[in-house]
Structure formats: C-alpha cells, structure tokens
Amino acid sequence: MSDDHYIILGRVSGVYGVKGWLKIYSETDPVQNIARYKPWFIRKDNQWLEVMPLQGRKHGKGVIVQLQGCDDRDEAAKFKGCKIAIRREQLPQTAGKDEFYWTDLEGLKVKNLDGIELGVVSHLFETGSNDVIVIKGDRERLIPYIKDQVVHKIDLDNGLITVDWDPEF
C-alpha cells in the first residue's frame, strides 16, 4: 500500500521502562486517543510494519504504549524515531459536509476571492486562538483557519479552498 493510504498520528519518541513500553508523541486530540486505534502501522526501514497496541495511557505530556510482541527495552529501542500511522478507513466518519480532517485539506489548491492562486496547503497547525493553514506557493503563507471570515469554501471534489486573503500579505 502506498504512503498516501496512511495517516500519520504520531511517532515513537523513546522507550519507557524495561518491559518494552514505548514513549509516544501523539498528534491526536486528546493525545491518549492514539492508543485507541488498532492496528498501527510503524514506518521502519522504508516499509510499513503492522503492530498491535495492547495497552496505553497518558504519561506527562505524552503517551506510553505497550505493543504486542515487544517485551523488552532493546526491542522497543528499535522503534525510536519511527512514525506511527493508521489506514485512512480507520478514522471515524466526519459528522457533516463542513467537517474535515486536516489530512483532507493537505494538497488542496488555495485561491482568494478574486481567483488568484496562492499555492497549495502544506499542513496545518494549532495555536491558542485558531488553527493555521500553511500554504506553499511563490512563498510560504500562514492563513488563519477562521471559517466564513477567512476560509469561505472548501471543495474537496475539485481540490480547492477559497479564502478572503490579500495575495500581497
């Protein structure tokens, strides 16, 4: 299966204890939700390995998880730095036509209300006040994801986001 079929949820940031537990940096919200997905796919040596999380819990700002068949610290250390993903179909359905996963928006073209193309969505990130869309084009632009004020329309079928944004900004 190609990389496009996987959704990155986090990465292995280290080992925890001597019984094979892993420290996980999770991009899910809340962070402990990463342990609910089964199976996981871990990117190791340029291939996706299917692994089964047995148990996990929040620990500090991250999560610790025990994987099936990973019973000691040395085995766990082999996964350090590896990305953790799931298949797209493992995500819950969105609630409505105006609800999207960030991954749905990545790669979409972005135009302003005047039809000027600003670039393509690289990724999104969270801030205290609102999410931000990172656009790669003739230059990088950071556009606040504020529905109806800045982001006017998301058209997944045509791969386009329409925004109220000055191309000079």
C-alpha beads as a LAMMPS data file, in Angstrom:
LAMMPS data file: protein, C-alpha beads

169 atoms
168 bonds

1 atom types
1 bond types

-500.0 500.0 xlo xhi
-500.0 500.0 ylo yhi
-500.0 500.0 zlo zhi

Masses

1 110.0

Atoms # bond

1 1 1 0.000 0.000 0.000
2 1 1 1.341 3.453 -0.884
3 1 1 2.130 6.104 1.730
4 1 1 -0.974 8.046 0.606
5 1 1 -3.192 5.439 2.289
6 1 1 -1.715 6.113 5.714
7 1 1 -2.493 8.914 8.154
8 1 1 0.372 9.841 10.481
9 1 1 -0.824 10.071 14.097
10 1 1 2.482 10.431 15.894
11 1 1 5.929 8.973 16.387
12 1 1 7.893 6.881 18.838
13 1 1 9.938 9.311 20.917
14 1 1 11.703 6.822 23.193
15 1 1 11.426 3.822 25.458
16 1 1 9.774 3.611 28.855
17 1 1 10.946 1.151 31.473
18 1 1 12.427 -2.293 30.867
19 1 1 9.348 -4.230 29.694
20 1 1 9.191 -2.923 26.121
21 1 1 6.891 0.063 26.556
22 1 1 7.275 2.986 24.156
23 1 1 7.044 6.732 24.733
24 1 1 4.789 8.196 22.064
25 1 1 4.469 11.732 20.738
26 1 1 0.813 11.843 19.704
27 1 1 -0.821 14.272 17.276
28 1 1 -4.317 13.133 18.238
29 1 1 -6.614 15.253 20.382
30 1 1 -6.699 14.273 23.190
31 1 1 -3.218 12.744 22.981
32 1 1 -4.211 9.408 24.550
33 1 1 -6.649 8.695 21.681
34 1 1 -3.727 7.356 19.651
35 1 1 -3.862 4.174 21.766
36 1 1 -7.483 3.521 20.682
37 1 1 -6.564 2.829 17.056
38 1 1 -5.779 -0.783 16.192
39 1 1 -3.739 -1.834 14.363
40 1 1 -0.948 0.701 13.996
41 1 1 1.479 0.866 11.122
42 1 1 5.034 1.843 12.036
43 1 1 7.407 3.112 9.327
44 1 1 10.683 1.233 9.821
45 1 1 13.422 0.652 7.244
46 1 1 11.274 2.257 4.484
47 1 1 8.364 -0.112 4.972
48 1 1 5.171 -0.103 6.996
49 1 1 5.014 -2.758 9.717
50 1 1 1.645 -3.664 11.200
51 1 1 1.761 -3.704 15.017
52 1 1 -0.915 -4.127 17.666
53 1 1 -1.025 -1.774 20.668
54 1 1 -2.066 -3.811 23.716
55 1 1 -2.447 -1.035 26.245
56 1 1 -1.595 2.601 26.599
57 1 1 -2.121 5.605 28.811
58 1 1 -1.315 9.273 29.134
59 1 1 2.024 9.917 30.789
60 1 1 3.103 13.524 31.348
61 1 1 2.592 15.415 28.067
62 1 1 2.764 12.245 26.008
63 1 1 1.552 8.666 25.980
64 1 1 3.151 5.339 26.810
65 1 1 2.114 2.201 24.935
66 1 1 2.895 -1.493 25.048
67 1 1 2.941 -3.302 21.689
68 1 1 2.176 -6.966 21.201
69 1 1 5.453 -8.900 20.913
70 1 1 7.595 -6.038 22.208
71 1 1 8.606 -7.313 25.640
72 1 1 11.950 -5.713 26.444
73 1 1 13.761 -2.397 26.270
74 1 1 16.103 -3.483 23.453
75 1 1 13.199 -4.497 21.208
76 1 1 11.380 -1.229 21.989
77 1 1 14.505 0.840 21.199
78 1 1 14.388 -0.396 17.581
79 1 1 11.238 1.702 17.053
80 1 1 12.657 5.001 18.378
81 1 1 12.030 7.811 15.884
82 1 1 9.596 5.783 13.760
83 1 1 6.345 7.339 12.516
84 1 1 3.044 5.835 13.651
85 1 1 0.141 5.716 11.213
86 1 1 -3.246 4.157 10.608
87 1 1 -5.123 3.454 7.402
88 1 1 -7.490 6.208 6.272
89 1 1 -10.526 3.945 6.691
90 1 1 -9.746 3.550 10.412
91 1 1 -10.721 7.184 11.065
92 1 1 -14.273 7.812 12.261
93 1 1 -16.624 9.335 9.684
94 1 1 -16.872 13.106 9.833
95 1 1 -20.146 14.467 11.168
96 1 1 -21.147 16.573 8.187
97 1 1 -20.227 18.216 4.927
98 1 1 -18.469 21.096 6.723
99 1 1 -16.276 18.864 8.889
100 1 1 -12.847 17.766 7.652
101 1 1 -9.721 16.078 8.858
102 1 1 -6.598 18.171 8.400
103 1 1 -5.211 15.470 6.153
104 1 1 -8.187 16.034 3.803
105 1 1 -7.027 19.617 3.246
106 1 1 -3.345 18.918 2.624
107 1 1 -2.501 19.220 -1.056
108 1 1 -5.559 21.319 -1.973
109 1 1 -5.062 24.450 -4.085
110 1 1 -5.853 27.741 -2.386
111 1 1 -7.303 30.728 -4.256
112 1 1 -8.544 34.024 -2.936
113 1 1 -11.961 35.543 -3.682
114 1 1 -10.512 37.224 -6.812
115 1 1 -9.393 33.851 -8.181
116 1 1 -5.678 34.461 -7.575
117 1 1 -3.913 31.183 -6.769
118 1 1 -1.914 31.450 -3.548
119 1 1 -0.429 27.948 -3.527
120 1 1 -1.132 24.527 -2.057
121 1 1 -1.877 23.509 1.534
122 1 1 1.295 22.059 3.019
123 1 1 -0.033 21.395 6.506
124 1 1 -1.982 22.916 9.366
125 1 1 -1.086 23.624 12.957
126 1 1 -2.889 24.617 16.098
127 1 1 -2.427 27.870 18.004
128 1 1 -4.133 29.154 21.096
129 1 1 -6.700 31.202 19.218
130 1 1 -7.276 29.341 15.921
131 1 1 -5.768 26.785 13.576
132 1 1 -3.410 27.988 10.838
133 1 1 -3.139 26.779 7.234
134 1 1 0.402 26.745 5.828
135 1 1 0.334 27.500 2.095
136 1 1 3.332 26.769 -0.152
137 1 1 3.408 28.736 -3.380
138 1 1 5.574 31.547 -4.706
139 1 1 6.287 31.975 -0.984
140 1 1 5.024 30.475 2.251
141 1 1 1.842 31.992 3.654
142 1 1 0.247 31.412 7.049
143 1 1 -3.504 31.845 6.831
144 1 1 -5.766 31.614 9.887
145 1 1 -8.399 28.906 9.595
146 1 1 -11.382 31.047 10.536
147 1 1 -14.497 29.678 8.871
148 1 1 -16.653 32.213 6.988
149 1 1 -14.310 35.134 7.771
150 1 1 -11.127 33.932 6.074
151 1 1 -11.940 30.431 4.819
152 1 1 -15.038 30.790 2.639
153 1 1 -15.335 27.466 0.861
154 1 1 -13.712 24.037 0.931
155 1 1 -14.399 21.990 -2.189
156 1 1 -12.845 18.544 -1.756
157 1 1 -14.287 17.305 -5.060
158 1 1 -12.407 19.987 -7.014
159 1 1 -9.421 20.146 -4.655
160 1 1 -9.881 23.839 -3.855
161 1 1 -10.081 26.118 -0.828
162 1 1 -11.355 29.670 -1.355
163 1 1 -10.138 32.281 1.116
164 1 1 -10.556 36.009 1.714
165 1 1 -6.862 36.874 1.693
166 1 1 -4.722 39.589 0.132
167 1 1 -2.074 37.910 -2.075
168 1 1 0.429 40.587 -1.033
169 1 1 0.145 39.606 2.632

Bonds

1 1 1 2
2 1 2 3
3 1 3 4
4 1 4 5
5 1 5 6
6 1 6 7
7 1 7 8
8 1 8 9
9 1 9 10
10 1 10 11
11 1 11 12
12 1 12 13
13 1 13 14
14 1 14 15
15 1 15 16
16 1 16 17
17 1 17 18
18 1 18 19
19 1 19 20
20 1 20 21
21 1 21 22
22 1 22 23
23 1 23 24
24 1 24 25
25 1 25 26
26 1 26 27
27 1 27 28
28 1 28 29
29 1 29 30
30 1 30 31
31 1 31 32
32 1 32 33
33 1 33 34
34 1 34 35
35 1 35 36
36 1 36 37
37 1 37 38
38 1 38 39
39 1 39 40
40 1 40 41
41 1 41 42
42 1 42 43
43 1 43 44
44 1 44 45
45 1 45 46
46 1 46 47
47 1 47 48
48 1 48 49
49 1 49 50
50 1 50 51
51 1 51 52
52 1 52 53
53 1 53 54
54 1 54 55
55 1 55 56
56 1 56 57
57 1 57 58
58 1 58 59
59 1 59 60
60 1 60 61
61 1 61 62
62 1 62 63
63 1 63 64
64 1 64 65
65 1 65 66
66 1 66 67
67 1 67 68
68 1 68 69
69 1 69 70
70 1 70 71
71 1 71 72
72 1 72 73
73 1 73 74
74 1 74 75
75 1 75 76
76 1 76 77
77 1 77 78
78 1 78 79
79 1 79 80
80 1 80 81
81 1 81 82
82 1 82 83
83 1 83 84
84 1 84 85
85 1 85 86
86 1 86 87
87 1 87 88
88 1 88 89
89 1 89 90
90 1 90 91
91 1 91 92
92 1 92 93
93 1 93 94
94 1 94 95
95 1 95 96
96 1 96 97
97 1 97 98
98 1 98 99
99 1 99 100
100 1 100 101
101 1 101 102
102 1 102 103
103 1 103 104
104 1 104 105
105 1 105 106
106 1 106 107
107 1 107 108
108 1 108 109
109 1 109 110
110 1 110 111
111 1 111 112
112 1 112 113
113 1 113 114
114 1 114 115
115 1 115 116
116 1 116 117
117 1 117 118
118 1 118 119
119 1 119 120
120 1 120 121
121 1 121 122
122 1 122 123
123 1 123 124
124 1 124 125
125 1 125 126
126 1 126 127
127 1 127 128
128 1 128 129
129 1 129 130
130 1 130 131
131 1 131 132
132 1 132 133
133 1 133 134
134 1 134 135
135 1 135 136
136 1 136 137
137 1 137 138
138 1 138 139
139 1 139 140
140 1 140 141
141 1 141 142
142 1 142 143
143 1 143 144
144 1 144 145
145 1 145 146
146 1 146 147
147 1 147 148
148 1 148 149
149 1 149 150
150 1 150 151
151 1 151 152
152 1 152 153
153 1 153 154
154 1 154 155
155 1 155 156
156 1 156 157
157 1 157 158
158 1 158 159
159 1 159 160
160 1 160 161
161 1 161 162
162 1 162 163
163 1 163 164
164 1 164 165
165 1 165 166
166 1 166 167
167 1 167 168
168 1 168 169
